[in-house]
């Protein structure tokens, strides 16, 4: 029996990218591949990962059709798939579900793993199998670290390592990574470390974008045991970010320390396969000001803890059906408080308690059946039930004086209410693939997906302007307050994919077209409750309360790869998304029409690409959030790679070759430059020209 080949799972509007790490040698594959049942990733097909010089993992996915990212700090951009992003995506790192422990989402899940640590990425957009995760409506991004290395002979000892160095001229950015492994055929021990640092970058006019500097350090170790039937893998690691500027936020990250441990176990049984994992992760996060562009002293402290486990059983049922069933548990704890500032009339004498003992617990059960009916028809049906329990303790303002009257009244009203909430969420998926002939595949998918509010959406309470602006992960310069009565989002999605393909080797070609429609009931958007002047300047911002509103998203993705000559091929992607509330108004963070055109040349040890990214003018904006209109633009990039023998690779490239001045449509507003710009809110400028270099040595 064959399984659904899910790059063919583009019936669920899936894009799949495998970044097979260079340090994972051909003879070092694990005894058991726990991913073989559902997600079969494929490198190529127009996807060009660019790890050298990149410090942010979200940049590795920039050539996936329908994918975009909202700029934040240098290692903390927020990913989007088909117009839905951040908490609306299920993001897993080695099976761990990590929740942002920050009112600005500065420590987004993908910020916890560096590009040099990644061995594989699977991206599933839109309609995802229930086994790929719940509590999300936009899709799944699953990241795997480089797999454990084992010797291929019983009496052999395998040693290997890798050193990578990268740099970008814009911001004088440097990245580095090192890994080392020692193993026999039964036991493996590995270590990985990465470092990234950058000064603030410059835009196309040569102007420094204030507060865009950062430094990040990640370390991890892996210990694995295996035999012919099972594998046990233990990973542990730490992260330290001493500083990271956020030019589109009111605050900066002044420290972020995280620790994690996860345990994975895979066993082949006579009647199926068992995949089990457990994990723990903890974050200590501080915000404040560390540069002259920010004024004053306002410390903010956040403590978050994630823990959970997942069990999945895969077994054949008859000759044509494979059944997957699983149970998962995830718990998140959050404390968010702002210590009093000595001698401050406004920020003291008490500690401001933003979220007190926030609790968010999820219990899930799911089952799905994949059936090959005949040589042409394959289907996948699944159901998932989740119970989400949320609670938080009482809160307090800085004080009850006149300067904090709005917050004092809001705290009293919040504490008088019942905080405990319980949601029961049902996910359903139905997928069908029809192989019309050897060169044509049609795929149809439908789903009901749900997501409950996060702790900040439900439990932030401050109504003073300063308190509201501290809750903002949107980069829009506005202020937000939570809503205990929020309902879960429920998305009904329909997607279709036509896939034409043919040839093999250098003659291989394909074209994929994927339109989709998404109706979201109780989409968590906002209502306007007031306005204010950011930094008391001439511009104005909005004060917003999270609220449920129905919404619709419609769009299409196109991708292709066509050989032009024996050593030349033309690849590309194009995407269009439109999101609107059913009661009127455009949704926030909708990427305008865009396309990526790449001409790739391969000859011997050389591989080179010239690409153009075209982005249309963003004129459909969220007026409630005062989202800025951005002009259309075209960026020209070029890069080349040369492979020395087998163990050394050199890369060089130029990003934004023509030094174009532009603003990313999802970049938000340039808050750190507000004073320099005379108090006028402007779109955040994008990166100017940068020369990028990278060197990788494997041994």
N, C-alpha and C positions, 0 to 999 in steps of 0.2 A: 504494500500500500504506500502511495506517495502522500506527502502532506502538501498543504497549500504553500506555494513558494511566495512568501510575502515580501519581496519587491512586487510580486503579483498581488499582494494584499493592498495594492493601490485601489482595490475595490473599496477599501476603507480609507481612501485618499491618503495613502501612506507614502512617505519618503523615507528611505532607509540608507544610512551611511555607516560603513564600517571603517574605522581608522585602525588598521592592523599595525600595531607598533613595530618599529624596526627592530627593537630589542627582543621581540618574541620570535625566536628562530624557528625555521621550518620543522626542526626535529623536536620542538619544545611544546607541541600542542598538548592540552590536558587530556587525560584518559577519557573524560566524559565531557561532552559539550551540552551544558544545560539549556542552551538556547535553540537547539535544533528543531524543536517541535513547532514553534510559531514564527519566529522572526529569523529570516534568512537575509542577512545584510549583504549589500553589494557595493564595492567601491567602483568608481567610474561613473558611467551614465551621467556625465556632465558635472559630477561633484568633485571639487578640487580642494581638499583640506589644505590649510596654510598654517601649520604649527609654528614655523620659524618666525620669530619676532612677535608673535601673538601672545599676549598675557591673559586674555579673556577667552574662556572656553566657548562662549557664545559665537565668537568670530569663526570658529571652525565650521559652522553650519551655514555660512552666508550664501552658499550656492545651492541650497535646498529650495526647490520651488515652493512658494507660499510661506517661507520662513523670513522673519525679520526680527530685529532686536531694538529695544528702547535703551538709548544710551543712559548710563548712570556713572558710577566710578570706573576706573581703569580696568578692574577685574570683576565688575558686578552688573553688567548689562542684563536686562530682563528679556527672555526669549518670547517670541510670538509665533503662532502657527495659524494661518488663515484668519487673522484678526483677533485671535483669542490668546492671551498670554499670562505670564506670571503664575498666580495661584490657580488659574483656570487650566493649567497644564499639570500633568502628573510627571514629576521629575524624580528619577531614582538614580542614585550613585552606588554601584555595587550592591543593589538591593535596598539601600537605605532611603527612607523618605525624610528629607531634611526641610524644616519649615523656617522661613525667614523670622529671626528673632530681632526685629527692628521695625519701628513704626515707619521707617523710610525704605524698608526692604534692602538695606545696604548689604546685608549678608545673604543675598539670594542663593538658592541651592547650588547653581552652577559655579558660584564663586569659591566653593570649597574644594575644587579639583582643578589643577593646572593642566594646560594642554599637553605638557610633556609626560604627564602621568596616565594619559588615556590610551587604552588599547582598542576600544570599540564604542561606537555610538549608534543607537537605533532610534530613529525618529518616526513616530506614527502620528499622523495628523487626522483630525476629524473623527471618523468612526473607528474606534479601536476595539480590539477584542477585550472581553471582560477580564481575561486573565492578565492583561497588560496594566490593570489598575483602575481604581474608581476615584470618587471624589474629585472629578475633573470633567470638563466639557469640551476642551480644545484639543486634546491629544496627549501623547506620552513621549518623553525623552528619557531613554534609559542609557546610562553610561556605565561601561565596565573598565576598570583599570587593566593594565597589562596583565595577562594571565600568568600564573605560576609557571616556572620553567622546570622541566624534568629531563634527566638524561635518558637517552634512547636505548641504553644497554644496562643489563642488570648489574654488572660489575664496573660500570663507568661512573665518572664524576664530571658533571657539566658545570662550567664556570662561564659567565658572560657578563657584559656590562655595556653601558652606553653613556656617552657624554654629548650633550647638545648645548650650543651657544647661539644666541640670536641677538639681534639689535635693530633698532629703528632710529633713524636720524631725527625724526620729529619727536621732540621731548627727550632726546638722548636716552631712549628706553633700552634696557638690557634684559634679556631672559637667559636662564641657564637651567640645565637639568642634568642629573646624574642618576644612574641606576646600576645595581650590581646584583648578581644572582649566583648561588651555588646550590647544586642539587645532585642527587643520584636518581635512580628511576622510581623511588618510593617517596622521597622527601625533598622539599624545596624550600629555600630561604632566600628572600629578596628584600632589597631596600631601594627606596626612590626618594629623591629630594629635588625641589625646584625653587628658583628664586626669580623674582621679577621686580623691576623698579623703573620708574619714569618720572621726569620732571613734567610740568604742565606743557601740553602740546600747543602748537601754533596752527592757526587757520590759514586759509588760502591767501590772506592779505599779509601774512607774517606776524599777525598779532597773537600774543600769548593768550590762551584761554585759561583764565584764572581758576585756581583750585582744581586742576585736573591731574595732579600728581598722585603717585601711589607707590607702595612697596608691599610685597607679599612673599611669604615663605611657607612652603608646604613640605611635610615629610611623612613618609608612610613605610610600613614594613609588612611583609606577607610571609606566612608560614603555612605550608600545605603538605598533606599526606595523601597518598593514593594507592590503590591496587587496581586490578582489572575491573572491579565492580563498583567502586566508590571513590569519592574524593572529598576531603575535608580541608577547607581553606579559612584561615584566620588572618584578618587584616586589622591593623591599628595605625593611627596617625594623628598628627597635630598640625594646626595651622596658626600662624601668627601674622597679622596685618597691623603693623605699627601705625600706619596712617594711610588714608585714601580720601582724596578730595572729591566732592560731588558738586560740580558747577551748576546743576539744575536743582539743587536742594538748599534749604536754609542751614543745614548742619553738615559737618564733615565727620568721617569716621576717625576717631583718635586712637582706637585699639580694637582688635578683634582676635580673641583667642578661642580656639576650638579643639576638641579632642573627640576621637571616635574609635569604635571597635565594632567589627562585624564578623560573624561566623557563618560560613556557608557549607552545606552538606548536600552532595548529590549521590544517589545510589541507583544503580540499575538492578531491577528486580526481574524475576522470571516472567512476571505478568505486567510490567510497566516500569515507571521511573518515578523516584521521589526526589523533590527539590525542596530543601528546607533552609531557612536563614533566620538569623536573629541579629539585632544591632542596637547600639547605644551611641548617642552623640550629644555633646554639650557645648554651648557657646556662651562666652562672656564678652559682651559688646559695649563699647563706650562711644559716645558722640560728643562733639563740642566744636571748638574752633582752633585751628592751628596755623592760620595764615593771615597776613595783614588785611586781606580782602574781607574777612569776617571781623565783627566787632563784638566786644563784650565777653562774658564768661557764663556759660550755661551748660554744666555737665548733665549728661543723660546716660543712664546705665540700663542695660537689658541683659537678662539671664534666661536662656532657653535650653530645654532638654527634650530630645527626641529619643524614643525607644520603641521597639516593636519586633514582630516576627512575621514570617510568611511561610506557609506550607502549600506545596503544589504537588498533585499526583497526576501523572499522565499514564493512560492505559488504552490498549486497543480494545474495541468492542466489535467483535465479528471481523470480517475481512476488509470492510470499507470505512470504518468509523474509528476515530481516535477521540477519547474523552479526556478532558482536563477538568479537575476540580480542585478547589483550594480554599484556604481560610487564612485571613490576615488580621493583624492587630497593630494599631499605631497609636501612640500616646505622645502628646506634646504639652509641655509645661512652660509658662511664660511669666516672668516678673519684669515689669517696665516701670522704673521710677527715676525721678530727677532730683538729686540731692540739692538741698538749699544752698544758695550762694551767699556767703558771709557778707553782711552789711548791705544786702540788697533789699529795698523796700518792696519790690515786686516778686522776686523769686526767693521767698523765705517767709518766716523762719522754719516752716515745716518742709519735709520732703514731699514733693508732688508725686502721688501714686497714680500712674497712668493705667496700668493693668496689674491687678493684685492677684497673684496665684491663679493666673489664667489656665484653664484646663480644656483640652480638646482631645477626646478619645474616639477612635473609630474601630469598629469590629465589622469584618466583611466575610461573606460566604459567596462563592461563585462556582458555576459549572458551565462548560461549553463543549459542544460536539462538532467536530470537523469530519465531513463525510465526502468521500469521492464516489459519486453516483455512477459515473462512467468516464470514458476517456475525455469527455468534453465538459462535464458539469461537476463542480465542487462547491460545497456550501459550508458555512460556519454559523452556528446559532449559539448564543450564550445569554446567561442571566446572572446578575450580581445584586446582592442585597447588602446594604451597609446601614449600620446604626451609628450616628454621630452624636456624642454627648458633650456639651459645652457648659462651662461654669466659670465664674470669677468672683473674687471677694470684694469687700467694700473698698472705697477709694477716698483720697483726700486731696484738697488743693494746697498750694503753697501757704495760703492763709485765708482768713475770712474777712480781711479788710476791704475797703472800697476798691482798691486796685485789682482785687481778685474776686469781686462780687459775682461776676458771671460764672466763674468756675466754682465758687462756693455754692451757689444755687444749683448748678448742674450736678455737683457731687452729692448734695442732699437728695435731689430727685433720683439720681442713679442708685444710691444706697437704699432708698425706700422701696425699690422694685425687686422682684424675684429675678435672679440672674440665670438660673439653670434652664437650659434648653436641650431638647432631644429631637433629632431629625431621623426619619426613616427613609432611606433613598434607594430607589430601584433603577438599575441599569439594564438595558436590553440591547442586544446587537444581532443583526441578521445580515449575512454576507453571502454573495453568490458570484462565482466566476464561470464564464463560458469561453472555452477555447475553440473559437470558430474554425481556425485552421492553424497551421504551423507558424503563421506570421501575424495572427490577429487574436487578441484577447479582449473580452468585454467584462467589466466588473461592476456590480451594483451593491450598494451597502446602505443600510438604514440603522439608526440607533436612537435610543433614549438614554441620555447621560445626565448625571446630577452632580452638583457641588454645593456643599454647605458653606456659609460665610466663614472667613477666618476670624481670629480673636480680635484683631484690630477693627474689622468691619462691624463687629457686633458689640464690643465692649469699650471702645474709647468714648469718653464722655465729656471732655473739656469743651466749654463754649466760649472761653475767652479767645481773642484773635491769636495771641501767641501760642496758646495750647493747641489750637486747631491746626496751625501751620506746621506744627511738629509731627503731625500725622499726615504723611504724604509720600507715597511711593510712585507717584505719577510724573514727577518732574515738571509740573505745570505751574508752580508758584502759588497754589491755592491752599486753603485750609479745609480739614475734614473732621467730622465727628461721627461716631458709630451709631448703630441702631439695633437695640436688643431684639426688636421684633422682625428682623430680616428673615425672609424665607429662603430655602435653598434654590439655587438656579437649576432649571430643568431644560436641557437642550434636546430638540428633536432634529436629527441631521439626516439628510439624504445626499449621497454622493455617487457619482458615476465615473468610471475611467475606461477610456479606450486606449489600448496599447498595441501599436503596430511595430513590428520588429523583424529583423532578418540578418542574414550573414553571420560570419564568425571571425574571430581574430580582428585583424586590421580592417576587415570589410564589414564588421558588425555595425548596425544602425538601429535606431529606435525613435519613435515619437509617442509621447504620452499626453493625453488631454484629460483633465480632471475637473469638471464643474461640480459645484456643491451648493447646497442650500441648508441653512441652519436657522431654526426658530427657537429662541431662548425665552422660556417663560420665567418671570421673576428675575430677570437679569439684574445684577446688583450694580446700579448706576447711582446717580445723585439727584438731590433736590437743592436748589439754591436757598440759603437762609440768611445771607448777608453779603457784604463786600467790605474791603479794607484797602489800605495803601501799603504795599510791601516796603519794608524799611522806611515807612512814612514818606516815600517819594511820590512823584507825580502819577505814576502808573496805578493801576488798581487790580486787585485780585478778588476771587470769589470765596465765600465761606459756604461749604457744602455739607450736606448730610447724606450718608449712604441710604439708598432707597431702592425698592424693587420696581422695575419697569420691564415690560415685555420688549423684546428686540428681535430683529432679523438680520442675518448676515448672508450674503450671496457672493459667489466669486468663482474663479476658475484658475487653474494652474496648467501651464504647458511646459514640457521639457523635451529636449531632443538631442541626438548625437548622430551626425552624418559624416562619413569619411569623404574628404575632398581629394586626397591623393594617398599614396601608400604610407606616407609619414605625416599626413596632415588631416585633422578632423575639426569639424565645426560643431560646437555644443552650445547649449543655451537653455535658459529658463525664462518664463514670463509669468507674471501673477497679477491678478486683479481681485480686490476685496472691497465690498461696500457694506457698511454696517449702520443701521438706523434703529432708533426706538420707534415702536409702533405708534406712540402718541406724539411723534414728531421730534426731529433733531438727529444729528449724526452722532455716532458713538466715538469715543475717544480712542486714540492710538490705532487708527485704521491706516495702514500703509497705502499710499496711492499706487496706481498702476506702475509696474516696474519690470525691467527685463535685464538679464545678464547674458552678454554675447561673448563667447570665448573661442579663439582660434588656437589650437594646440598642435605643436610640432614635436615629433619624437624621432630621434636619430641616434642610434648607438647609446652612449652614456648620457646624452643630452635630452632633456624634456623642457619645453618652453611654452609659455602661454601669454597671449595678449588678450585682454578682456576689456569690455566696455560695460559699465553699469549705467543704465538709463532710468531715471526716476521722474515721473510726471509731477506737475505742480499740485500741491495739496491744497485744494480749495474747499473740500468738504470737511469742515472742522466742527468740533464740539463747542458750540457757543456758550454753554453753561460753564465750561471750564476755561473759557477765553483762550482756546487753543489757537496758536498763531498759524496763519497761512504761510506756506513755504513755497519757494520757487522751484520749478523743475531744474534738473541738472544732469550732466553726463560726466562720469569719471572714467579715466583711462588708466589701467594698471598693466604692468608687465612684470614677468618673473621667469627665471630659468633655474634649472636644477642640473647639476653634473654629478654623476656617480663615479667615484674613484674606486676601482676594483670592486670589492664587495662590502667593505666596512666603513667607507668614508663618503659623505654626501655634502656637497656645497650648494647653497641656494643664494640667489640674489634677485632683487626685484625693486621696482619703484611703484609706490602707491600714489594715486592722484598725480599722475605724471605731469599734467598741465597746470598743477597747483590751482585747481578750481576753487573758488569761494562758494560755499553752499551751506545750507542748514539741513540736517537730517530731519525728515518729517516726524520721526518719533523721538527726537532729542529733547523735547520740552523747551523750557525757557532758560535764558542765561542769567540766573540769579546772582552768581558770584560776581558778575560784571555789571550789576545794576547801577552801582554808584559810579563806575567809570563811564557808563553810558548815559549819565544824566538822569537816572531814575526811570528810563523807559525800558519796559520789558521787551526783549528781542528773542527770536529763536536761537537756540544754542548752536554756535558755529561748528561745522564739521572739521575733520583733520585736513590740513594742507599736505603738500608733497612730503613724502618720506622715502628714503632709501633704506631698504630692508636687507639684512644679511643673516645667513644662518649656516652653521657648521654642525654636522652630526658625525660622531665617530663611534662605531660599534666594535667591541673586542670580546 
